[in-house]
Amino acid sequence: MSANDSPPSLYAVHEPVFPRRVKGTFRNLKWIIMAVTLGIYYITPWLRWDRGPSLPDQAVLVDLANRRFFFFMIEIWPDEFYFVAGLLIMAGLGLFLFTSALGRVWCGYACPQTVWTDLYILVERWIEGDRNARVRLYHQKWNAQKVRLRAIKWLVWFLIGLATGGAWIFYFTDAPTLFWALLDGTAHPVAYVTMAILTFTTFFFGGFAREQICIYACPWPRIQAAMMDEDTLVVAYREWRGEPRGKLRKPDDAEAEKQGDCIDCMACVNVCPMGIDIRKGQQLECITCALCIDACDEVMDRIGKPRGLIDYMALKDETVERAGGKARNIWKHIFRPRTLLYTALWASVGVAMVAALFLRSPIGLNVTPVRNPLYVTLKDGTIRNTYEVRLHNKHGEERPFHVSVTAEEALEISLEGRDNTVVNVPADGTLTQRIYVTAAPGSKAADGGLLEMRFWVVDLTEATDRVSADTVFHGKGE
């Protein structure tokens, strides 16, 4: 290479993918999942749930101001974050389970990038036409028609992105109130900024980046191999049946007997949202959406060949089918030790969370000793310790809580600013109360070192509800 020659480029210009419309079982399944998931996302913030006069009536609400999460009848507080952790663990195990059984089925059907891209492609097809029309428009020079079609498409895309960003922020405050505040310009700037960011990302990811997000930005294609084995069902091309491929020939043609079932019609390629050719084998770009199965089955029906040239199959069955044998039952691939293990782990976390949800106490208690000083000696020799006690009432109405202590030695308590040991805690709220614990002069508790003690809180409305917290009493002999 001469000094004037430039090195070859390692990058290719991106060619947009224009998938063709297809009908079939898997396409219908994707429509259903898209409608259900988008419906849940857009509608959920507007659902109401009556929790009483002191609580918000939005069914699903992430109340950051008061550090609470509401999900219909369930309320999660910050000290119960383990429920959120449990849900994340279940989501991870569920992803492992589905990937182990059916490959990247999550990517192909329920991933937000896939769902919104499907929606954007649907809008594009309505406005610009099917694949061939969109390809022609893409290569066409800019004129009045192209400007008009692109402007309409981009406007609809923008409105979808705007609705997406708006729906997201509605989960964090009362949806109707925020909606009107957004319209009259009185909403918090954070709401407008969040909407702008989500509108742009939805518009760009779903309208322009599309398959590039799955290929270059998402780490899951590189991780999924660890979840898969030779029993995993993936979309594959039966090369031993389809090759050698060639154009459709008449039955009396001498070359027809030598030809495989694939007529090289490119239907599987033209419907692929990732723009790949499944006939080249397993590829990182494949999201297992199975649209190529629908397209190929449609062609096989037209030419009188059996379906299944492209189908869900396991690597273990390839050798058997090549030898003329019959593949194993699909359920034997799905229900195997690995998937059963993932199912058991997933179910155990779910059962543990449900049990914890029903067994949790409706009242809470947190005790913090005041350590500066550790104790105070009163005039009569009494030793006094001070504690900050945080009481939590998870009921929908105000409740009276009785506070007491137990220890091996006799101790007395008094509540700052109160004549007795009963505290009224507001509905669905917390109250911090300073409490003094004293030991009589000359007692073992006063003259000794550390004494283990326990705070008890009892809900006087329902005496069966009580909680405790362990701490220590500091004597002057410490």
Buried (B, 14 or more C-beta within 10 A) or exposed (E): EEEEEEEEEEEEEEEEBBBBBBEBEBBEBBEEBBEEBBEEBBEBBBEEBEBEEEBBBBBBBBBEEEEBBBBEEEBBBEEBEEBEEBBEBBEBBBBBBBBBBBBBBBBBBBBBBBBBBBBBBEBBBEBBBEBEEBBEBEEEEEEEEBEEBBEBBBEBBBEBBBBBBBBBBBBBBBBEEBBEBBEEEEBEEEBBEBBEEBBEBBBBBBBEBBBBBBBEEBEBBEEBEEBBBEBBBBBBBBBEBBBEBBEBBEEEEEEEEEBBBBBBBEBBBBBBBBBBEBBEEBEBBBBBBBBBBBBBBBBBEEEEBEEBBBBBBBBBBBEEBEEEEEBBEBEEBBEBEBBEBBBEBBEEBBEEBEEEEEEBEEBBBBBEBBEEEBBEEEEEBBBBBBBEBBBBBBBBEBBEBBBBBEBEBEBEBBBEEBEEBEBEBEBBBBBEBBBBBBBBBEBBBBBBEEBEBEBBBBBEEEEEBBBBBEBBBBBBEE
